[in-house]
Amino acid sequence: MLILSASPSSSTLSSFSSSHISRPLISSSSSSSASFSTSLPVVAVKAGARLLSIRKLRCAIFCASKVRGMAEIVEEKKESNSTAAAAAAAVAVSTSENHELPQLRAFLDARTGEDLLSAIRKAVEDEKLPLNVAEGMEELYQNYRNAVLQSGVPKADEIVLYNMALVLDRIFVDVKDPFEFSPHHKAIREPFDYYKFGQNYIRPLLDFRSSYVGNISVFGEIEEKLKQGDNVVLMSNHQSEADPAVIALLLESKHPYIAENIIYVAGDRVITDPLCKPFSMGRNLLCVYSKKHMGDDPKLVEKKKRANTRSLKEMAVLLRYICWGGSKLIWIAPSGGRDRPNPVTKEWYPAPFDASSTDNMRRLVEHAGVPGHIYPLAILCYDIMPPPPQVEKNIGEKRIISFHGTGISVGTKIDFHEVAGALEDPEEAKMVYTKALYNSVNQQYNVLNSAIHGKQGQEASTPSISLSQPWQ
């Protein structure tokens, strides 16, 4: 439930305490690379007054006012997990002083799941939570609890209580003081580490025993190009709100830099939906309005188009701005939204790519003044958090959550001039290039599908798509 990404419209270019849940995930410094671990690293910070969102030097951060305490570093405690789910974690948390924020303690002091539900209901009675948001929070808790308990991971009850206490707390805090996303949002890593918060929430939902990465060597090639100062764009299908976390979790053991530094082109719904926002705050985003929702309110169409134009300009600056020196890794779903199953066969497949979206990105990359490369990326993870059967206009979709294997695969880069450069008709060239990207994604998706749903595992590999489990 991390983020819903979409392309812009074609017209716009340790150990758990058995008795209670303690302080939120606070970081005294941001980490440039994540190590693959079964622990949930936490630093407890005593914060006074509420967190305020500000923008400074194009970077969104949180500040805690009236700070009363000092940070205590909590020792991480790794615990091996026979399921390879990398989810059984432990967190030891320091004791707290008085003068805590009253709006935070209702969730963080919960000793049971019923305490969490009671806190939600009490907030509604006190008119601190809208009823529809509260109902979504309760549903999210129940669905997440069922999924983690069914996974068989050790200490499932503690994991659910800890993670959901943090999630409900972050949702509640944002309802009271809504965070506003800038066109280019940078992941908030301190004082509260929203990136690790999102990773730790999704981690217990992945069955790592039946999860796979295709062409890990190509991810290594991508990282080398980024180190050289080149830009890289991943043209990808899009399956769930958890896509960013799935990508990062499957890559963090081998390529933590890629995991933490991808910039996602994100639809507006994940920066407005109260249940999504805390997860989106932990990702690097370029915020746009999805073409699938451009006309939801006719009065806002022009406003949305102007916002997309601003985001497109921001993207162009990121790719070529001399101070950045390139090295930008951007993920975009040219389909403009999440994949949906065939209504008749119920089979899932990557949604078709929009040729204008792929061409817009290609031209931005080529005119950046920095070497750039475009790679096709396939994601298979709909089982853990499938979207509604149809595209919904209203915010607040039902969240279905499951424990399941997932997969990602990257193909070799596809050069426009090699594929379609000889074609004289620009529209034909655009279509041929888009088809080449989509065909690669579709081919990789089919291999992942055979490995995960067909239960072939790594034997599903082909000469061009080699599956592995780099966390092993």
LOMAR-72629 format. One line per 2 residues: number of its first residue (from 1); their letters; for each residue y, z, x of C-alpha. Coordinates in pm, whole numbers. Example, Ala and Ser with C-alpha at 12.3 -4.5 7.8 and 13.67 -1.06 7.14 Angstrom:
BEGIN
1	as	-450 780 1230; -106 714 1367
***
This chain:
BEGIN
1	ml	0 0 0; 223 -69 288
3	il	414 -384 221; 417 -698 18
5	sa	534 -991 225; 654 -1323 103
7	sp	828 -1632 228; 1184 -1706 119
9	ss	1234 -1973 -141; 1215 -2326 -15
11	st	1580 -2370 -87; 1679 -2111 173
13	ls	1512 -2132 495; -645 1694 1480
15	sf	-771 1958 1272; -673 2009 914
17	ss	-598 2357 793; -853 2440 524
19	sh	-595 2639 335; -279 2432 315
21	is	-90 2120 407; 191 2174 654
23	rp	490 1986 790; 544 1607 764
25	li	466 1364 1041; 760 1404 1273
27	ss	805 1234 1604; 1024 1354 1886
29	ss	1019 1009 2041; 904 664 1941
31	ss	590 524 2102; 593 175 2247
33	sa	219 139 2227; -49 299 2013
35	sf	-389 398 2142; -693 361 1920
37	st	-785 711 1820; -950 900 1542
39	sl	-678 1161 1546; -355 1186 1350
41	pv	-85 1273 1604; 184 1495 1460
43	va	484 1678 1589; 633 1938 1361
45	vk	1010 1960 1342; 1212 2217 1154
47	ag	1465 2016 956; 1746 2158 747
49	ar	1943 1962 481; 1817 1633 347
51	ll	1750 1317 543; 2025 1060 520
53	si	1984 691 581; 2242 518 795
55	rk	2277 189 972; 2401 185 1327
57	lr	2389 -97 1580; 2169 -298 1341
59	ca	1897 -35 1354; 1807 180 1054
61	if	1725 542 1142; 1702 875 970
63	ca	1913 1172 1071; 1836 1530 977
65	sk	2149 1737 915; 2181 2113 962
67	vr	1891 2126 1203; 1779 2489 1227
69	gm	1456 2487 1424; 1316 2334 1734
71	ae	1030 2087 1764; 687 2207 1859
73	iv	448 1956 2001; 112 1975 1835
75	ee	-192 1902 2044; -392 1604 1929
77	kk	-759 1669 1877; -986 1366 1878
79	es	-1301 1370 1673; -1574 1108 1705
81	ns	-1679 938 1385; -2028 795 1342
83	ta	-1906 557 1074; -1660 400 1320
85	aa	-1404 424 1042; -1162 594 1279
87	aa	-1053 809 990; -1183 1158 1049
89	aa	-884 1320 1209; -757 1665 1273
91	va	-408 1805 1285; -304 2150 1400
93	vs	41 2238 1274; 278 2510 1379
95	ts	393 2784 1146; 727 2735 975
97	en	1041 2941 955; 1243 3027 649
99	he	1525 2810 517; 1292 2516 452
101	lp	1395 2238 220; 1274 2344 -126
103	ql	1215 1985 -240; 969 1928 46
105	ra	754 2238 14; 605 2172 -331
107	fl	385 1897 -188; 348 2004 174
109	da	234 2356 82; -33 2230 -155
111	rt	-376 2384 -100; -566 2164 -345
113	ge	-539 1833 -520; -453 2014 -840
115	dl	-157 2170 -660; -30 1820 -584
117	ls	-66 1710 -946; 103 2028 -1067
119	ai	394 1963 -830; 437 1614 -974
121	rk	438 1744 -1331; 679 2024 -1242
123	av	919 1771 -1089; 912 1573 -1416
125	ed	979 1889 -1619; 1272 1969 -1391
127	ek	1399 1611 -1438; 1369 1543 -1065
129	lp	1120 1258 -1109; 1125 971 -1362
131	ln	813 975 -1577; 703 625 -1476
133	va	723 712 -1106; 534 1036 -1163
135	eg	258 851 -1347; 230 608 -1058
137	me	207 897 -811; -74 1061 -1009
139	el	-264 734 -1038; -219 668 -666
141	yq	-357 1012 -581; -665 971 -800
143	ny	-747 622 -676; -692 710 -310
145	rn	-903 1025 -345; -1192 835 -502
147	av	-1186 567 -233; -1182 807 62
149	lq	-1447 1036 -88; -1676 737 -143
151	sg	-1630 624 218; -1847 901 358
153	vp	-1603 981 639; -1613 1340 766
155	ka	-1362 1584 619; -1272 1341 341
157	de	-1124 1616 121; -889 1730 397
159	iv	-787 1375 480; -701 1304 116
161	ly	-504 1626 75; -310 1580 397
163	nm	-230 1211 355; -143 1231 -14
165	al	79 1536 37; 281 1335 288
167	vl	288 1025 67; 402 1214 -244
169	dr	660 1401 -41; 806 1081 108
171	if	818 917 -235; 990 1221 -383
173	vd	1245 1238 -102; 1333 871 -147
175	vk	1370 906 -523; 1625 1182 -461
177	dp	1807 993 -185; 1708 621 -197
179	fe	1687 443 137; 1856 104 155
181	fs	1702 -168 369; 1918 -396 580
183	ph	1829 -769 602; 1663 -691 936
185	hk	1498 -352 912; 1356 -186 1221
187	ai	1059 47 1182; 1167 410 1159
189	re	977 601 1426; 1182 922 1448
191	pf	1244 1193 1356; 969 1107 1105
193	dy	726 842 1230; 682 616 928
195	yk	468 372 1129; 199 626 1214
197	fg	230 768 865; 132 428 721
199	qn	-144 373 975; -301 712 906
201	yi	-290 653 532; -472 319 541
203	rp	-712 402 826; -966 592 607
205	ll	-993 290 376; -1124 56 646
207	df	-1496 38 707; -1479 -45 1076
209	rs	-1855 -102 1086; -1807 -421 881
211	sy	-1461 -522 1001; -1399 -803 1250
213	vg	-1133 -973 1459; -1155 -1346 1516
215	ni	-1051 -1488 1854; -931 -1171 2023
217	sv	-864 -1383 2334; -600 -1581 2144
219	fg	-421 -1256 2060; -421 -1197 2435
221	ei	-264 -1539 2483; 3 -1451 2227
223	ee	85 -1127 2406; 122 -1311 2736
225	kl	365 -1557 2580; 570 -1269 2440
227	kq	581 -1109 2785; 712 -1441 2922
229	gd	1001 -1428 2674; 865 -1683 2426
231	nv	884 -1649 2049; 570 -1656 1835
233	vl	534 -1711 1460; 215 -1629 1269
235	ms	168 -1849 961; -64 -1645 745
237	nh	-221 -1599 407; -136 -1270 234
239	qs	-378 -1052 42; -251 -700 -14
241	ea	28 -451 35; -186 -311 317
243	dp	-180 -632 527; 53 -496 800
245	av	-155 -180 842; -481 -377 849
247	ia	-344 -611 1116; -221 -318 1325
249	ll	-537 -109 1283; -764 -394 1390
251	le	-547 -474 1694; -426 -133 1811
253	sk	-718 -67 2049; -675 -396 2238
255	hp	-321 -514 2167; -103 -218 2062
257	yi	215 -406 2155; 141 -675 1898
259	ae	38 -412 1642; 370 -229 1663
261	ni	613 -514 1719; 534 -772 1452
263	iy	833 -850 1229; 719 -918 872
265	va	904 -1146 634; 891 -916 332
267	gd	951 -966 -38; 1206 -755 -223
269	rv	949 -567 -429; 825 -359 -136
271	it	1176 -243 -57; 1248 -145 -418
273	dp	919 -8 -553; 928 373 -503
275	lc	557 383 -420; 595 111 -153
277	kp	920 202 16; 796 481 247
279	fs	532 248 389; 778 -39 428
281	mg	1011 191 622; 752 203 900
283	rn	746 -174 955; 983 -422 1117
285	ll	1104 -638 831; 1312 -941 748
287	cv	1386 -883 381; 1397 -1176 140
289	ys	1355 -1246 -228; 1025 -1418 -300
291	kk	1048 -1752 -474; 787 -1622 -719
293	hm	1040 -1368 -843; 1359 -1563 -787
295	gd	1407 -1634 -1158; 1292 -1299 -1302
297	dp	1652 -1228 -1399; 1860 -1547 -1434
299	kl	2180 -1349 -1375; 2067 -1253 -1028
301	ve	1946 -1590 -903; 2262 -1677 -710
303	kk	2286 -1328 -564; 1927 -1352 -444
305	kr	1987 -1693 -290; 2288 -1561 -98
307	an	2082 -1265 24; 1809 -1500 143
309	tr	2065 -1709 328; 2183 -1396 509
311	sl	1826 -1305 602; 1760 -1659 724
313	ke	2065 -1639 949; 1943 -1301 1073
315	ma	1608 -1457 1160; 1776 -1739 1348
317	vl	1979 -1486 1547; 1668 -1286 1631
319	lr	1491 -1593 1764; 1775 -1718 1980
321	yi	2020 -1434 2042; 2075 -1411 2417
323	cw	2066 -1030 2419; 1716 -1032 2277
325	gg	1590 -1294 2519; 1325 -1422 2285
327	sk	992 -1237 2265; 1000 -1211 1888
329	li	675 -1208 1691; 729 -1299 1325
331	wi	469 -1295 1047; 528 -1503 736
333	ap	320 -1600 433; 425 -1959 344
335	sg	249 -1926 9; 532 -1696 -103
337	gr	305 -1415 -221; -41 -1263 -231
339	dr	-363 -1455 -278; -529 -1433 -619
341	pn	-891 -1501 -717; -990 -1813 -905
343	pv	-968 -1714 -1274; -1300 -1885 -1350
345	tk	-1519 -1829 -1043; -1346 -1502 -940
347	ew	-1368 -1618 -580; -1083 -1540 -341
349	yp	-924 -1797 -114; -592 -1836 71
351	ap	-314 -1953 -160; -170 -2298 -72
353	fd	116 -2303 178; 460 -2425 74
355	as	557 -2716 297; 928 -2635 287
357	st	863 -2280 408; 649 -2393 701
359	dn	902 -2660 795; 1196 -2419 776
361	mr	1020 -2179 1013; 921 -2460 1247
363	rl	1277 -2584 1274; 1409 -2232 1335
365	ve	1161 -2190 1617; 1236 -2529 1772
367	ha	1614 -2482 1762; 1614 -2127 1900
369	gv	1675 -2237 2257; 1374 -2025 2356
371	pg	1017 -2157 2386; 834 -2093 2061
373	hi	478 -2122 1934; 322 -2121 1587
375	yp	-27 -1987 1526; -233 -1982 1203
377	la	-355 -1634 1103; -618 -1548 841
379	il	-646 -1209 670; -929 -1082 451
381	cy	-860 -737 308; -816 -773 -67
383	di	-1101 -530 -137; -912 -224 -21
385	mp	-601 -290 -234; -617 -603 -453
387	pp	-302 -728 -628; -278 -757 -1008
389	pq	-463 -1065 -1146; -132 -1232 -1230
391	ve	213 -1215 -1076; 405 -938 -1256
393	kn	778 -931 -1315; 813 -557 -1354
395	ig	811 -313 -1064; 531 -56 -1072
397	ek	197 -236 -1057; -133 -52 -1091
399	ri	-281 34 -750; -657 -14 -716
401	is	-790 128 -389; -1132 95 -224
403	fh	-1314 155 105; -1430 -174 254
405	gt	-1462 -394 560; -1165 -613 653
407	gi	-1090 -890 897; -822 -1092 1072
409	sv	-852 -1407 1281; -602 -1618 1471
411	gt	-647 -1984 1550; -519 -2181 1846
413	ki	-153 -2275 1821; -66 -2585 1621
415	df	209 -2805 1762; 407 -3010 1511
417	he	465 -3301 1746; 97 -3328 1832
419	va	-9 -3314 1468; 264 -3508 1290
421	ga	516 -3624 1549; 412 -3990 1521
423	le	481 -4006 1147; 809 -4172 1053
425	dp	846 -4018 708; 980 -3661 749
427	ee	829 -3550 419; 489 -3687 512
429	ak	509 -3520 853; 599 -3191 687
431	mv	300 -3212 455; 57 -3310 734
433	yt	172 -3018 950; 145 -2772 663
435	ka	-203 -2896 582; -311 -2848 945
437	ly	-192 -2487 937; -352 -2416 602
439	ns	-682 -2578 695; -706 -2359 1004
441	vn	-634 -2044 801; -887 -2149 539
443	qq	-1155 -2220 800; -1103 -1882 965
445	yn	-1100 -1708 626; -1438 -1860 539
447	vl	-1587 -1726 863; -1448 -1377 792
449	ns	-1584 -1399 439; -1931 -1484 569
451	ai	-1917 -1198 815; -1796 -935 566
453	hg	-1911 -1033 218; -2199 -1247 338
455	kq	-2303 -959 565; -2366 -1194 857
457	gq	-2150 -988 1091; -2070 -1140 1427
459	ea	-2342 -1399 1372; -2094 -1574 1142
461	st	-1903 -1682 1454; -1855 -2054 1517
463	ps	-1769 -2246 1836; -1398 -2218 1749
465	is	-1395 -1874 1586; -1550 -1588 1782
467	ls	-1580 -1259 1596; -1573 -922 1769
469	qp	-1505 -551 1710; -1262 -462 1991
471	wq	-1255 -93 1891; -1620 -58 1991
***
